[in-house]
Amino acid sequence: MNREQILVNDTLDMVSDRAGAEVLADVGTSSLTRFANSFIHQNVSEDIEQVTLKVALEGKVASSTTTATSPDALAGFVDSTLETAATQPVDEDWPGMGGPTEVAAVDHWDKDTAFADPMARAEAVKAFVDAGEGLLGAGYCETDSRRHAYGNTAGRRVHGRFTTAVVDGIHQTGTSAGSGHACGVAMSGLDAGAVGALAAQRARDSVGAFDAKPGQYQVVLSPECMATIAVFLNVYGFNGKMAEEGMSFVDLGEQQFDEAFSLWDGPTDPGALHLPFDIEGTPKRHLDLVRAGVTTSLLHTRRTAKKAGTESTGHAVQGAEMWGPFAWNMFVGGGGESVEALIAGVDRGIYVSTFNYCRVLDPKSLVVTGLTRNGTFMIENGKITEPVTNMRFTQSFVDALAPGRVEGIGDDARYADSEFGPTFIHAPTMRLGSWNFTGGASG
């Protein structure tokens, strides 16, 4: 039995018959190597051992998290959580706990990544930096290995493990910058040199940028941009809590998107990351959210599912009571066109490498304002012609993907960085018919 399973069993034993309880144990190591001015300046590693306990006492619910996991510390932690529950009002929406279940037999784990040392990350940093000769590189390389176990007093026991590796950075000239990103289960699957080369190319090509006029443009959006769009759809649209509160655009069964656009949560995909269950121990499965433009599903926790009269889809996360469910393995359907072919189909438009500082103005229609960053270029007659300074946009992400708006989808789908971080959105480059740029970076 692994350490995380022992922690779950010990904690449940300490609760005994005093209350209903569920326990999530998280054990692992998170390591990070940062670099700036093309030199490594920080290497840190954290060993993680954390227990989260939720108890239900005659309808009164409380939860707590601790990193103090000695027997005495756990005993005090359990007593404190039970005392807190006794002071709470009855939770009328408490859905209870799920009984015994099985999860998909997936193992998104790589041994070499789990035990990667600082030298392995330094080699990735060197490859990134060397690809930008004469430029200044900055960014990070991160490896993460985690083992989770869940158990409750209703007899549910599940466990799993995963690893992730990330290389992310920019290259800079004196007046411009370009970005690159790669992420996956294994360090060996990341080409840090290629990531650095892309960042360097974008930086060099961005020298001498001009201010483009605001207006509606065709756009070619990189995987990073599409990942940000997808994560906003995730949080504000397919979120069962937002739907229940009348704040979501989702209209199930309707053709809300272009028929070329599909979106799903794919935790059992061979290329997926993370765990096959959520923090409530609910198994995850393939879930179509948009199929050929038709909105098909919402994400649910046990709590939102109870209110909606349906079943949990396995998307509970920490803080879900407040924010709602979240999908950790979102895939935007890929296409068959090269990036060059997507650009060739633009008469006059803009290529965007990255979105930055995106904020929702209207959750219901998903109107978002944000900036472009680290590589924005004018496209004329099917070719990139000039670099453009950072631009502000105000755009409904739903309208941008509406029927007739998706003009082409790339064959370069990969895990991409997003406004909410890396490791949970897999997306391709996409050409869209219209995007509303409202000004420069200053307004």
C-alpha positions as CSV (number, residue, x, y, z in Angstrom):
1,M,0.0,0.0,0.0
2,N,1.4,3.4,-1.0
3,R,1.8,6.3,1.4
4,E,-1.2,8.2,0.0
5,Q,-3.5,5.2,0.6
6,I,-2.2,4.8,4.1
7,L,-3.0,8.4,4.9
8,V,-6.5,8.0,3.6
9,N,-7.1,4.8,5.7
10,D,-5.5,6.2,8.8
11,T,-7.6,9.4,8.6
12,L,-10.8,7.5,8.1
13,D,-10.0,5.3,11.0
14,M,-9.6,8.3,13.2
15,V,-12.9,9.7,12.2
16,S,-14.4,6.3,12.9
17,D,-18.2,6.4,13.3
18,R,-18.3,10.0,14.5
19,A,-19.4,11.3,11.1
20,G,-19.5,10.6,7.4
21,A,-16.2,11.5,5.9
22,E,-14.2,11.6,2.7
23,V,-10.4,12.0,2.5
24,L,-8.1,13.0,-0.4
25,A,-4.4,12.5,0.1
26,D,-1.9,14.1,-2.3
27,V,1.8,12.9,-2.2
28,G,4.5,13.9,-4.6
29,T,7.3,16.2,-5.7
30,S,7.1,19.5,-7.6
31,S,10.4,20.9,-9.0
32,L,11.1,24.1,-10.8
33,T,14.1,25.6,-12.6
34,R,13.9,29.3,-13.5
35,F,16.1,31.2,-15.9
36,A,16.5,34.9,-16.8
37,N,19.0,36.8,-19.0
38,S,19.8,33.3,-20.4
39,F,21.1,32.1,-17.0
40,I,19.5,29.8,-14.4
41,H,18.9,31.8,-11.3
42,Q,16.7,29.5,-9.2
43,N,16.2,25.8,-8.7
44,V,13.6,24.7,-6.1
45,S,11.9,21.4,-5.2
46,E,9.0,20.7,-2.8
47,D,8.0,17.4,-1.4
48,I,4.3,17.4,-1.0
49,E,2.2,15.4,1.6
50,Q,-1.2,16.8,2.0
51,V,-4.5,15.5,3.4
52,T,-7.9,17.1,2.8
53,L,-10.8,15.9,5.0
54,K,-14.5,16.6,4.6
55,V,-16.9,15.5,7.3
56,A,-20.7,15.5,7.3
57,L,-22.3,15.5,10.8
58,E,-26.2,15.3,10.8
59,G,-26.2,17.5,7.6
60,K,-23.6,19.9,8.9
61,V,-20.5,19.9,6.6
62,A,-16.9,21.1,7.1
63,S,-13.7,20.6,5.3
64,S,-10.0,21.2,6.2
65,T,-6.6,20.6,4.7
66,T,-3.3,19.9,6.4
67,T,0.3,19.2,5.6
68,A,1.0,18.0,9.1
69,T,0.6,14.2,8.7
70,S,2.2,12.6,11.7
71,P,-0.3,10.4,13.7
72,D,-0.7,12.9,16.4
73,A,-1.1,15.8,14.0
74,L,-3.7,13.9,12.0
75,A,-5.7,13.1,15.1
76,G,-5.8,16.7,16.1
77,F,-6.7,17.7,12.5
78,V,-9.6,15.2,12.5
79,D,-10.9,16.4,15.9
80,S,-10.7,20.1,14.8
81,T,-12.6,19.4,11.6
82,L,-15.4,17.6,13.4
83,E,-15.6,20.5,15.9
84,T,-15.9,22.9,13.0
85,A,-18.7,20.9,11.4
86,A,-20.7,20.9,14.7
87,T,-20.8,24.7,14.5
88,Q,-22.1,24.9,10.9
89,P,-25.7,25.3,9.7
90,V,-27.3,22.3,7.9
91,D,-26.1,22.2,4.3
92,E,-29.4,21.6,2.4
93,D,-27.5,21.0,-0.9
94,W,-25.1,18.4,0.5
95,P,-25.2,15.5,-2.0
96,G,-23.7,12.8,0.2
97,M,-20.9,10.6,-0.8
98,G,-20.6,8.0,-3.6
99,G,-20.3,4.3,-2.9
100,P,-17.8,1.8,-4.3
101,T,-16.7,2.4,-7.9
102,E,-14.0,1.7,-10.4
103,V,-11.9,4.1,-12.4
104,A,-10.4,3.8,-15.9
105,A,-7.1,1.8,-16.0
106,V,-4.9,4.7,-17.2
107,D,-1.5,5.7,-16.0
108,H,-0.3,9.1,-17.2
109,W,3.0,8.6,-15.6
110,D,6.7,8.7,-16.6
111,K,9.3,7.4,-14.3
112,D,12.2,9.5,-15.6
113,T,10.1,12.6,-15.2
114,A,9.0,11.6,-11.7
115,F,12.6,11.4,-10.6
116,A,14.0,14.2,-12.9
117,D,17.0,16.0,-11.2
118,P,18.1,19.6,-11.6
119,M,20.6,18.6,-14.3
120,A,17.8,17.2,-16.5
121,R,15.9,20.5,-16.3
122,A,19.1,22.5,-16.8
123,E,19.7,20.6,-20.1
124,A,16.2,21.6,-21.3
125,V,16.9,25.2,-20.3
126,K,20.3,25.1,-22.2
127,A,18.5,23.8,-25.3
128,F,16.0,26.6,-25.1
129,V,18.6,29.3,-24.6
130,D,21.0,28.0,-27.3
131,A,18.2,28.2,-29.8
132,G,18.2,31.9,-29.4
133,E,21.8,32.8,-30.1
134,G,22.3,36.5,-29.5
135,L,19.0,36.9,-27.6
136,L,18.2,36.9,-23.9
137,G,16.1,34.0,-22.7
138,A,13.8,33.8,-19.7
139,G,11.3,31.2,-18.5
140,Y,11.1,28.0,-16.6
141,C,11.3,24.2,-16.8
142,E,9.0,22.3,-14.3
143,T,8.5,18.7,-13.5
144,D,5.7,17.4,-11.3
145,S,5.0,13.9,-10.0
146,R,1.9,13.2,-7.9
147,R,0.1,10.3,-6.4
148,H,-3.5,10.7,-5.1
149,A,-5.8,8.5,-3.1
150,Y,-9.4,9.0,-2.2
151,G,-11.6,7.2,0.3
152,N,-14.8,7.7,2.2
153,T,-17.0,6.1,4.8
154,A,-19.4,4.9,2.1
155,G,-16.8,2.4,0.9
156,R,-15.3,4.3,-2.1
157,R,-11.6,3.8,-2.6
158,V,-9.7,5.0,-5.7
159,H,-6.1,6.0,-6.4
160,G,-3.9,7.1,-9.2
161,R,-0.8,8.9,-10.2
162,F,0.5,11.3,-12.9
163,T,3.5,13.3,-14.1
164,T,3.8,16.5,-16.0
165,A,6.7,18.3,-17.6
166,V,6.7,21.9,-18.9
167,V,9.1,24.1,-20.8
168,D,8.0,27.7,-21.2
169,G,9.9,30.8,-22.0
170,I,10.5,33.9,-24.1
171,H,13.5,35.2,-26.1
172,Q,14.0,38.9,-26.2
173,T,15.8,41.4,-28.4
174,G,16.2,45.0,-27.2
175,T,12.8,45.9,-28.4
176,S,10.7,42.8,-28.8
177,A,9.9,39.3,-27.4
178,G,8.6,36.0,-28.6
179,S,7.3,33.0,-26.7
180,G,7.3,29.2,-26.9
181,H,5.8,26.4,-24.8
182,A,5.7,22.7,-24.5
183,C,4.0,20.3,-22.1
184,G,3.4,16.6,-21.7
185,V,3.6,13.5,-19.5
186,A,7.3,13.1,-20.1
187,M,10.4,15.3,-20.2
188,S,11.7,13.1,-23.0
189,G,8.8,14.1,-25.2
190,L,9.5,17.8,-25.0
191,D,11.8,19.4,-27.6
192,A,13.1,22.4,-25.7
193,G,15.3,23.4,-28.6
194,A,12.3,23.7,-30.9
195,V,10.4,25.7,-28.3
196,G,13.3,28.1,-28.0
197,A,13.7,28.3,-31.7
198,L,10.0,29.3,-32.1
199,A,10.4,31.9,-29.4
200,A,13.6,33.3,-31.0
201,Q,11.9,33.5,-34.4
202,R,8.9,35.4,-33.0
203,A,11.2,37.8,-31.2
204,R,13.4,38.5,-34.2
205,D,10.4,38.8,-36.5
206,S,8.7,41.3,-34.0
207,V,11.4,43.9,-34.3
208,G,10.1,47.2,-35.8
209,A,6.4,46.5,-35.0
210,F,3.8,49.1,-36.1
211,D,0.5,50.2,-34.6
212,A,-2.3,48.5,-36.6
213,K,-5.7,50.2,-36.8
214,P,-8.5,48.9,-34.6
215,G,-11.3,46.9,-36.4
216,Q,-12.5,43.5,-37.4
217,Y,-9.8,41.2,-38.7
218,Q,-9.5,37.7,-39.9
219,V,-7.2,36.0,-37.4
220,V,-5.0,33.0,-37.2
221,L,-4.8,32.0,-33.5
222,S,-2.0,29.8,-32.1
223,P,-2.6,26.9,-29.8
224,E,-2.0,29.2,-26.8
225,C,-4.8,31.5,-27.9
226,M,-7.1,28.6,-28.5
227,A,-6.3,27.2,-25.1
228,T,-7.3,30.5,-23.5
229,I,-10.6,30.5,-25.4
230,A,-11.2,26.9,-24.3
231,V,-10.5,27.5,-20.7
232,F,-12.9,30.4,-20.6
233,L,-15.5,28.1,-22.2
234,N,-14.7,25.6,-19.5
235,V,-15.0,28.0,-16.6
236,Y,-17.8,30.2,-17.7
237,G,-19.8,28.1,-20.1
238,F,-19.8,24.4,-19.5
239,N,-19.7,24.9,-15.7
240,G,-22.8,23.3,-14.2
241,K,-22.9,25.8,-11.4
242,M,-22.9,28.7,-13.8
243,A,-25.7,27.1,-15.8
244,E,-27.8,26.5,-12.7
245,E,-27.4,30.2,-11.8
246,G,-28.4,31.3,-15.3
247,M,-25.0,32.7,-16.1
248,S,-23.9,30.3,-18.9
249,F,-24.4,30.7,-22.6
250,V,-24.9,26.9,-23.0
251,D,-28.1,25.8,-24.7
252,L,-27.9,22.0,-24.8
253,G,-28.7,20.4,-28.2
254,E,-28.4,23.6,-30.1
255,Q,-25.9,24.4,-32.9
256,Q,-24.1,27.1,-31.0
257,F,-20.7,26.7,-32.8
258,D,-19.4,26.1,-36.2
259,E,-19.7,22.5,-37.4
260,A,-15.9,22.3,-37.6
261,F,-15.6,23.0,-33.9
262,S,-15.6,20.1,-31.4
263,L,-14.6,20.2,-27.7
264,W,-14.4,17.3,-25.2
265,D,-12.9,16.3,-21.9
266,G,-10.7,13.2,-22.6
267,P,-9.1,11.9,-19.4
268,T,-8.6,8.4,-20.8
269,D,-6.9,9.6,-24.0
270,P,-3.4,8.1,-24.4
271,G,-2.0,11.6,-24.6
272,A,-4.0,13.0,-21.6
273,L,-2.6,14.3,-18.3
274,H,-3.7,14.1,-14.7
275,L,-6.0,11.6,-12.9
276,P,-8.9,9.4,-14.0
277,F,-11.1,10.6,-11.0
278,D,-11.9,13.9,-9.3
279,I,-11.6,15.0,-5.7
280,E,-14.9,13.4,-4.8
281,G,-13.6,10.1,-6.1
282,T,-16.0,10.2,-9.1
283,P,-14.5,8.4,-12.1
284,K,-13.8,10.5,-15.2
285,R,-14.8,9.4,-18.7
286,H,-14.8,10.8,-22.2
287,L,-17.3,13.6,-22.3
288,D,-18.3,15.5,-25.4
289,L,-19.1,19.1,-24.7
290,V,-19.4,20.3,-28.3
291,R,-19.8,17.7,-31.1
292,A,-19.6,19.2,-34.7
293,G,-20.8,22.5,-33.4
294,V,-23.7,21.2,-31.3
295,T,-23.5,21.8,-27.5
296,T,-24.0,18.4,-25.9
297,S,-23.1,18.4,-22.2
298,L,-22.3,20.3,-19.0
299,L,-19.7,19.6,-16.4
300,H,-21.0,18.5,-13.0
301,T,-19.8,17.8,-9.4
302,R,-22.0,15.7,-7.1
303,R,-23.4,19.0,-5.7
304,T,-24.4,20.6,-9.1
305,A,-25.6,17.2,-10.4
306,K,-28.0,16.9,-7.5
307,K,-29.5,20.3,-8.2
308,A,-29.7,19.5,-11.9
309,G,-31.3,16.1,-11.4
310,T,-28.4,14.2,-13.1
311,E,-25.1,12.5,-12.3
312,S,-21.7,13.9,-11.6
313,T,-19.4,13.9,-14.6
314,G,-16.3,13.7,-12.4
315,H,-15.3,17.4,-12.4
316,A,-15.1,18.4,-8.8
317,V,-12.1,20.5,-7.8
318,Q,-10.9,22.3,-4.7
319,G,-13.2,25.3,-4.3
320,A,-16.0,23.8,-6.5
321,E,-18.6,24.7,-4.0
322,M,-17.9,28.4,-4.8
323,W,-16.6,28.2,-8.4
324,G,-18.2,25.1,-9.8
325,P,-16.7,22.1,-11.8
326,F,-13.6,22.3,-14.0
327,A,-12.3,20.0,-16.7
328,W,-8.7,19.0,-16.5
329,N,-8.3,17.3,-19.9
330,M,-10.0,19.5,-22.5
331,F,-9.3,18.8,-26.1
332,V,-10.1,21.1,-29.0
333,G,-10.6,19.1,-32.1
334,G,-7.7,19.3,-34.5
335,G,-7.8,19.6,-38.3
336,G,-5.7,18.8,-41.3
337,E,-4.2,22.1,-42.4
338,S,-0.6,23.3,-41.8
339,V,-0.1,26.7,-40.1
340,E,1.3,27.9,-43.4
341,A,-1.9,26.9,-45.2
342,L,-4.1,28.6,-42.6
343,I,-2.1,31.8,-43.1
344,A,-2.3,31.5,-46.9
345,G,-6.1,31.6,-46.7
346,V,-6.1,35.1,-45.2
347,D,-6.5,38.2,-47.4
348,R,-5.8,40.7,-44.6
349,G,-5.7,39.7,-41.0
350,I,-3.6,39.2,-37.9
351,Y,-1.6,36.2,-36.5
352,V,-1.6,36.1,-32.7
353,S,0.9,34.0,-30.7
354,T,-0.5,34.6,-27.2
355,F,-3.4,36.3,-25.4
356,N,-2.6,38.0,-22.1
357,Y,-4.6,39.5,-19.2
358,C,-8.0,38.3,-20.4
359,R,-10.9,39.3,-18.3
360,V,-14.6,38.6,-18.7
361,L,-16.9,41.6,-19.3
362,D,-20.1,39.6,-19.7
363,P,-20.2,35.9,-18.6
364,K,-23.5,35.1,-20.2
365,S,-22.3,36.0,-23.7
366,L,-18.7,35.4,-22.8
367,V,-17.5,38.8,-24.0
368,V,-13.8,39.0,-23.0
369,T,-11.3,41.8,-23.2
370,G,-7.5,41.1,-23.4
371,L,-4.2,41.8,-25.1
372,T,-2.0,40.1,-27.6
373,R,1.6,39.4,-26.6
374,N,4.9,38.0,-27.6
375,G,4.4,37.8,-31.3
376,T,1.6,39.6,-33.3
377,F,1.8,39.9,-37.0
378,M,0.0,41.4,-40.0
379,I,-1.1,38.9,-42.7
380,E,-1.6,40.3,-46.2
381,N,-2.4,38.2,-49.3
382,G,-1.7,35.0,-47.5
383,K,1.7,36.0,-46.1
384,I,3.0,37.4,-42.8
385,T,4.3,40.8,-43.8
386,E,5.0,43.0,-40.7
387,P,5.0,42.7,-36.9
388,V,2.3,44.5,-35.0
389,T,2.5,46.1,-31.6
390,N,0.4,44.5,-28.9
391,M,-3.4,45.1,-29.4
392,R,-6.4,45.1,-27.2
393,F,-9.5,43.0,-28.2
394,T,-13.0,42.9,-26.9
395,Q,-14.7,39.8,-28.3
396,S,-17.3,37.2,-27.5
397,F,-15.5,33.9,-27.6
398,V,-18.8,32.2,-28.4
399,D,-19.5,34.5,-31.4
400,A,-16.0,34.0,-32.6
401,L,-16.7,30.3,-33.0
402,A,-20.3,30.6,-34.2
403,P,-21.6,28.8,-37.3
404,G,-19.7,30.0,-40.4
405,R,-16.9,31.6,-38.4
406,V,-14.3,28.8,-38.2
407,E,-12.4,28.9,-41.5
408,G,-9.7,26.4,-40.9
409,I,-8.1,24.2,-38.2
410,G,-4.5,23.2,-37.9
411,D,-2.8,19.8,-37.7
412,D,-0.6,21.0,-34.9
413,A,-2.8,20.3,-31.8
414,R,-0.7,20.0,-28.6
415,Y,-0.9,20.9,-24.9
416,A,-0.7,24.7,-24.8
417,D,-0.4,27.4,-22.1
418,S,-3.4,29.4,-21.3
419,E,-4.6,32.4,-19.3
420,F,-5.2,30.0,-16.4
421,G,-1.9,28.1,-16.8
422,P,-0.6,25.0,-18.6
423,T,-1.3,21.2,-18.6
424,F,-5.0,21.0,-19.1
425,I,-5.9,22.3,-22.6
426,H,-4.9,20.5,-25.8
427,A,-5.5,22.7,-28.8
428,P,-4.5,23.4,-32.5
429,T,-4.0,26.6,-34.4
430,M,-7.3,27.9,-35.8
431,R,-8.3,30.5,-38.5
432,L,-11.4,32.5,-37.6
433,G,-13.4,34.8,-39.8
434,S,-13.6,37.8,-37.5
435,W,-12.0,39.2,-34.4
436,N,-12.7,42.6,-32.8
437,F,-9.5,44.5,-32.1
438,T,-10.4,47.7,-30.2
439,G,-7.1,49.5,-29.9
440,G,-3.5,49.3,-28.8
441,A,-2.1,48.0,-25.5
442,S,-2.8,51.3,-23.8
443,G,-6.5,51.2,-24.5
